[in-house]
Amino acid sequence: MRISFVNSLLGGDFSALDIAITSLATYINERTEHKASIIDLAFHRRHWKKTLEAGIRKYRPEVIGISSNTMYMKYVKTIMQEIKDEYRLPVILGGHHASIYPEKTLGLEGCSAVCIGDGEESLAQILERMGKGESLEGIPGVWFKANGRIIRGEGGYFRQNLDDLPACDWDLWEDLDKYFYYLGMIYLIGSRGCPYKCTYCDAHGIAKAVGGKYFRLKDPKLYAQELALNWRKYKNRHLRLAQLFDPVFTMDDSWVDEFCQAYCAEGIHKEFRYSVFSRIDHLNEEKLRMLGSSGCALLRVGIEAGDPYIRNEIYGKNIGNEQIKEIFRMAKSYGIGFTAFYILGGPAETRATCNATIKLAVELDAERSAFFIFKPFTEEAAKQLIQYGGWIDTALWNKADNITFDAVVYTKELKPREVNFLQKKAYFLTFGRRLLRMIHRQNLKYFTRLFIYMFRGLWDGLSYSYLMVYYHIYGYDNVDK
C-alpha cells in the first residue's frame, strides 16, 4: 500500500516541520513493505489544490494521512473535502485532536478512520489490512466507519521503547531547503509526552485518551548522535540550529548530563548549537553550566505572565519573579540566551496584569520574546475562563487559525481588541532593542537580507505578517554568540 501524508498548514504559518508525520512516514518506509510520502502545502497556499493534485499524481497514494491539531482543523476539513470530491481516497486522521475527540473527528466529512495515541504499529496494521481488503476491526486505538456505523477500537497505545525507531528522514520534504532558508533549523525530538498538566495545553488530554506511561525518553546518547547525523548531512544547506522539541528536555538531571557529554563527544557542539524547551524550576547553575558547555544556544521557557497570581494560580507555574531573574542572569553567564513565552488575555487577566507581563518582559530582555494570545484549546481552559467571569466570542473563535495573533475571548475586564492592542504594545517595547542589536551586528546587510527574505517569502505565497516576525526571530540571527 502507498500512503501520502498531507501537511495541511494553509494559514501562512511555516514555523515548523511536522515531526509526527515525518516519523510515521520514515517508519513505514524503513520498517514495513509499504511506501510513504509527504505532500507539503505550506509554501503553496495560493495554489494548494494544484500542489495536492501534483503530489497525488506523483506518489499515487491509496491512502491519505493527516495529523490533526485543534487550531488547524478548518484546513484539515477543507483538504479532506477536496480529497473526497476529487480523488475518492480514504483519509486517516491522527494526532492530538483525533486522539482526544475521536468520535467528533471521525464524524467529519471525508474522514475514514482515526488513530488514537502513537501511530507507528497501528498505521502499519491499517495498511496491511487495507491491502488485503480486510476489516480494520480489532486494531487497538483505531476507530473507523463501516456501513454508516462507527466501529470503536479499544485502547490505543504509547510506544514505550523509542530507541528502536529510525531517525526521521527529512528528505521526504520536497521543500526542505525552503524551511532551512526561512528558519535555519531542523526539528528533532528525543522524548514523547509530558508529565505536566497545564490547563491551556492539550498534552494531558491525549494522556487521558490512552492507557500506559505517557512521558517517555529516548537514550540520550542516541539522541546526540541523531543531531550529529543531521548536521553532517545538511550543514551546507543554510542549517544553523537544532530546534529540539522535547517539552521538558531539562527535567531529568542524569539524562541531561548524558546528553551533554555525548554531544560534546561528537565534536560539533561549537559549530552546531541547539535550542531546547525548559522550565525555570528545572534549572540550576550546574545544569546551566552543562548545557552551556555542550552548545546550548537558547532555552525556550514559558514565563506566561508578569503578575505572580496569573502565573502561579491561573497557569500553575509556581515560580517567582526573583527566581526567574536569577536564572536568566546565570544562564547568560554561561552563554545561553532565552526565548521567553508569554500569554496575554487569559482567565482573570486585567489591563494591569497584562502590563505587568510587558514590564517583566522588558526587564528580562530575552533574546526573543513571544507574546501569544490566550485561546481556549482545552475544556479545562474554557472552564477556567468562565470561572473568572470571561467568555468566548464564538464568531472570533470559529475564524481563529493560529496561536499567535487575534484574541477570541472576553475576560471580566478586557475585550479582544484591547488584548490585541496590548500585544502590539508588548512587541513594540521588547522588539526595539533586538532590532537595534541586529542592525548593529549586520549593518547594511540587515536591510539587504530583509528585502531578499521578504521578497522570496511573498513570492512563495507566505504571509507578510509571519515573514516579518520570523525574519527577526530566525532569519540570519537565530544563534546569538
N, C-alpha and C positions, 0 to 999 in steps of 0.2 A: 504493500500500500504506500501511496505517496501523500504526505501531508504538508501543507503550506501554512505557516503561522503568519498572520497579518498583524503588523504593528499599526494600531488604529488611531494614533495621535493625529488629529486633524485641526487642532485648535491653535497651532502655532508654537507650542512649547516643544523644543527639540533638545532639552537639557539632559536627557538620559537615554542610553541604550537599554533595552529591556533585557535584564539578566535572566528572567524567568523563561521567556520563550527561547533565548539562546541556549540555556542549559537543557531544555527539553529537546530542542532540535538536535543539539550535539549528541545527547544520549540516544535518540532514535537512530541517528546515522552511525554511531560507533558501537552500539550495543544490541542492535536489532537488525533484521533483514529489510526493514522498511526505510524509506527515504524522506527526509525533511528539508524544507527550505523556508526562507523568510521573505515576505513581501512587505517592504517598509514604505509607508505613505507619508512619513513626517516631512520630507522635503518635496512633496508632490501634492500639496493641498489643493492647488488650483486645478489640477487635472488628475485627481486621485482615482477616478473611475478608469481612466486610460492606463494608469500605472497598475491598478489591480488587474485589469484585463491582460496587460502585457505579462504580468507575473504568472497569471493562471495559464496563459498560452505557453510560457517558457517552461514552467515546472510541472504542468498537467496534474495538479493535485486531485486526489479523490476525496480528500477531507480537508476542511479548513479549521485551524485552531486560533483562538483569540484569547489573550489574557485580559480579564475584566477588572477594572478599577472603578469604584463608585463614581468618581469625579468625571470619568470619561465615558460613561455608559451611553450618553447620547450619540457618540460617534460609533460605538460598538453596534448600537441598534441600526444606525444608518447603513453601516457596512454589511451587516447581516441581511438587511432587506435587499441590498443590491445583489448579494451573492444568491439569495433565494430567487429573486426575479430573473436574473440573467444567467446563472450558472447551475442552479439546482443542486448545489453541493451541500452535504451535511456540515454543520458548524458545531464544534465543541468549544464550550467556554470553560475556562479555569480561572484561577487567581482568587484574590481576596473576596471580591463581590460575589462570585459564583459560590464560593465556599460558605459564606455567611448567609446568603439568601438563595439557596439552590432552587427552591420551588418557584420563587418570583422570577429568577433568571431563566429557568427552563421554560417558563410561560411566555417569554419574549418571542416575537415573530422571527422565524428563521433559525432558532436555536434547537439543535437536535439532541444535545446531551450536555451535561455539566459534570465536571470532575472536582471533587472536594479534597482539599489538602494537597500534598505533594503529588506531582503527576507522572513521574517517570514510568513506574511499573504499570499504573492504571492506563496510561495512554498507550503503552506497548500492547497491553491486553485488548484495548479497544480496537487498535489497528489489526491485530491478529484476528479478532472475531469478525470485524467488518470484511476483511479479506476473504474469509471463508463463508461469508453470508450468514453468520450465526448471531444470535441474540446477545446483547450486552448484559443481560441479567446475570447477577451474581458477582460482577466485578466490584470490589469494595470501593465505596465512595462515588460510584458513577450513577447518576440519575439520567434517564432518557425517556423519550416518548415512544409509545408503541400503540398503534390503532387508536390514537386520540387519548390514550391514558398516560399518566406519569408513573413510571416504574422507579421506585426509590431504592437506590443501592445502599446497603447498610455500611456503616463505618466510614471508610476513608483512612488515609494513613499519613504519618510523618516519617519519612526515611530517617532512620537513626544513624546509619553509617554514611557520612558524607565523603569519606576518604576514597571510596572506590568509584566515585563519579568522575567522568572525564572532564578535563579543563574545557571551559567554554571555547567554542570555535567562532571567533569574531569575524572570520572571513565569510560567514553566512550573510553578513550585512553588506549589500552591494554599495551602499552609501557610506561605508566606514570612514573613508578619507574625509568626507564632509564633516562627520562628527569630530574627527581628530582636528580638523581645521577650526571649526567653530568653538570647540570645547577644550581641545588639547588633552583629553583624558580618556582612559579606559576604565571600565567599571568591573569590579571584582567583588566577590563575597566569599567568606570562609566560615559562615555560620548560617543557620536558619532559625527564624523565630526570635521572640523577645520575651524576657521574663517579667517585664513591667506591664502595667495595665492603665496606661494613660487614657483618660476619658475621650480625648479628641483623636485618638488613633484607633484604627480598626484591627490592629495586630492581635489584640486579645479576643476579638470576635472570631477570628479563624482558629485560635487556640481552643475555643469552646466548641467549635464545629467538629473537631476530630479528637478522638482519644489518643493518649500517648504523650510522650515528652515533646514539648513544642520547641524549646530552646536547645539547639544542638550546635556543636563546634567541630570544625574540621581540624585535622592535625596541623598545628601552626607551621611546622617545617614544610609540609606540602603546600601550604598557602604561600609562604615566602617564595618557594620555587615557582609557583604559578605566576607571581608578579615578575620574577626574573625572566621566565619564558616569554611573556608578552612584551617586555621591554626589548629583548633581543630580536623579537620578531617585527616589532613596529617602531623602533626608535627613530627611524629615518622618515617617518610619516607624520610629522607635527605632534607626536606624542610627547607630553611634558609631565604628566602627573598620573598616578594611580589613585582613582577615587574608590575607596573601599566602602562597601555598603552594609557592613555589619552594623545592626542597630546599636549594639552595646560592645563594641570592639574592646574597650578598656576595662571590662568588668572583672575578668579572671586574671589575677596578677601573674600567676605562673605561666598561663597561656601567652600573655603579652610578652613576658620575658623570653620565652622560647621563640616566639615570632621574631622579636627584635634581634636576637642572636643569630637566628637562621638567615634573616635578611641581610645582616651585616656580612655573614659568611659568603653570600652570593657576590659580594664585592661591587655592587652597583648602587648602594644606598645613598651615595653622594650625588649621583647623576640622575637617578630616577626616584624622586621623592614621592611620598604618598600622603593621603588625607584620610582621616577616619572620623566616624561619629563617636562621641563620647558623652559622658555626663560629668558635671562638675564634681559630684560626690564620689566619682570613681578615681579622681586624680589626686596625686600627692607628689612631692618633689622627686622621690626615687623613680616613680613611674614616668614622670615627665623627662627625667634625665635619660631613661632608657629609650623613650620614644624619640627624643631629640637626636640622640647619638645614632639612631638607626635610620634616619632620613624622614621622619615625620615632619611634613611642612605645615600642615593645618589640622587643627582639631575642630570638628563641627559640633557645636554644643547648643542645646536648647536652653536659653535663658528664660524665654517665654514672656516674662513681664518684669517691669521695674518695681512695681508695688509688691511687697512681700506677701500680702494677703492673696492677691490674684495668683502669684506664682506658686505659693505653697498650699493654700486652701482650695483654690479652684483647679489648678493644674497638678498639684501633688508633687512638686519638685523637692520640697524640704531642704532648701539651700538659702543662705542669707546673702545679702549684698556684699558684706565684707569678705565672706568666703569666696565669692565669685571674683572679686577684685584681686585677692591674693593669688588665686590660681592663675589668673591672667598674667599677673606680674611674674610669677615663677616660670610659666611656660615660655614667655618671651625671653627670659634669661637663658633658656636652652634652645633658642632659635625657632620656636614653634609659634605660628600665628593662629588666628581663630576665624572661623566663620560662625558668627553668633546669630541664632534664630530667635525671632520674637513673634508674638501673636498679638494682634490688635483687634479689639471689638468683641471679645469673648464674654462668657457669662459674668455678670456683676461689674463689668467694665464701666468706667465713667471717663469723662474728659481728663480728670485729674490723674487717674491711674494710667491712662494711655500716655499722658505727658511725662509721668514718672518713668515709663518704659523708654521713651525717647531720651530723657535726661540721662538715664543709666547707659544707654547705648552710646551716646556722645562721650560720656566719661570713659567707658571701656575702650572705645576707639579700636574695635576689632578690625582686622584686615578686610573682612567682608561682614556687613550687617544686612540681614534679610528680614524684612517685616512682612509676615504673612497675615492675611485677613482670616479671621476665625470663620470656619464653616462647619456645620454640624454633621460630619460624616457618620457618626455613630449614634445609636439610640441613647447612649449614656450622655453624650454631648448635648443632644436635643433636650433631654430631661433636665439637665443641669441649667441650660439656658432658660427654660421655662420656670424652673425653681427660683431663679433670681429675677424674675419679672420680665424676661425677654421673650421674643417670639420670632419665628421665621417668616420672612416675606416669600411666599410660595412662588410668585411670579419671578422674583430675582433668583431664587434657588433653582428653578427649572431652567434658567438660562445659564447658570454657572458652569464653567468648564475648566477651572483652574483653582489652585490653592493660593495663588499669588496676589491677585487683584480682585476688586469688586465685592464689597460687603453684601451680605444677603440677610442679615439678621438685625433686629432692633434689640438693644438692651434697654433696661429701665430708663437710662438717661441718654443713650446715643442712637442716632439714626444712621442708616447705612452711608448716606452721603457725608456725614461727619466723620465716620471711620475712614472713608476713602480720603478725605482731606488730611486726617492725621497721618495716614500712611505717606502721603506726598510730603508732608512736613518732616516726617522721620527720615525719609531718604534725602531730602534737601539738606538737613542738618548733619547727617552722618557721611553722606557721599562726598561732600566738598573736599574734605581733607584727602580722601583716597584719590580723587580726581587730580588734585594738585601733585600728589606723590607720583602718579602715573606720568603726568606731563613732565615733571622734573626728571624722572628716570629715563623717559623716552625722547624728550624734546620734540622736535618736529615730526619724528616717526609716529608719535601718538596720533596726530591728525591724519597722516597718510594711511596708517594701518586701520584707523577707524573708518575712513572713507572706503577703503577696499573691502573691509569686513561687512559694512552695511550694504555696499553695492552688490557684493556676491550674495549676501543673505536675501535681499529683496528679489534678486534675480532667481533665487531658488524658491521663492514663494513664501519665505518666512515672515513672521510678524515683526513689524518695526519695533514694537514695544519690547518684545523678548530679545531682539537683536541688541538693542541699546543696553538693556540690563545685562545680558550675558557677555557682551564685549567687556564691560567693566568688571565683571566677576571672573570670567575665564579667559577672555581673549588676550593673549600675549603676556599676561601678568598673573597667572594662577599659581606661581610658586615664588613667593617673596623670599629673597635670600639676604 
